[in-house]
Amino acid sequence: MKKIKQIKREARHLFRLCRSNGSLDEDRVRRVVQSVLGSKRRGHLTLAIEFERLVRLEELQHAAKVESAVTLSPDLQANVRANLAHMYGPGIRTSFTETPELIGGMRISVGSDVYDGSVKAGLAALEKSF
């Protein structure tokens, strides 16, 4: 059985091969997955799982989820998109959802980064300070 360290190294190598012009090439990712699963060599399932984890993490880094208490106007949505593209690069995908539980303000999640400017978060911080 291959060592986990070696499998992770191979997965990172395959992941780097799937990048072109700073972003993932979906066609290359598909071909790598088909090749790994078709090889039936020792540790191929673990390698595929690790490779999938790296791809999923990369996708999360390029997807922004914007939650607000009310529907945002198209001008405000364009402004948020422009600011996110400035901070995270032009390849970021942005989705807007309405979450009435926030009471007011908005919460933006990009990968593991969370920017919470909602009234609910402010109230929670105030409650925690007492």
MOGIHU-V412704 format. One line per field, one symbol per residue. phi: phi as a letter, one per 40 degrees, with the letter a starting at -180 (. if undefined). psi: psi as a letter, one per 40 degrees, with the letter a starting at -180 (. if undefined). burial: I if it has 16 or more other C-alpha atoms within 10 Angstrom, else O. A space follows every 10 residues. Layout:
phi=???
psi=???
burial=???
//
This chain:
phi=.ccdcccccc ccccccccca fgbccccccc cccccccccf ccgccccccc cccccccccc cbbbbbbacb cccdcccccc dccccccbhc cccbbbbcbc ccgagabbbb gccbbbbccd cccccccccc
psi=hiiddddddd dddddddehh feihhddddd dddddddedf iheddddddd dddddddddd efhhhhhidi hiiddddddd dddddddeie ehhhihihgd eediaihhhh behhhhfidd dddddddde.
burial=OOOOOOIIOO IIOIIOOIOO OOOIOOOIIO OIIOOIOOOO OOOIOIIIOI IIOIIOOOOI IIIIIIIIIO OIOOOOIOOI IOOIIOOOOO OIIIOOOOIO OIOIIIIIII OOOOOIOIII IOOOOOOOOO
//
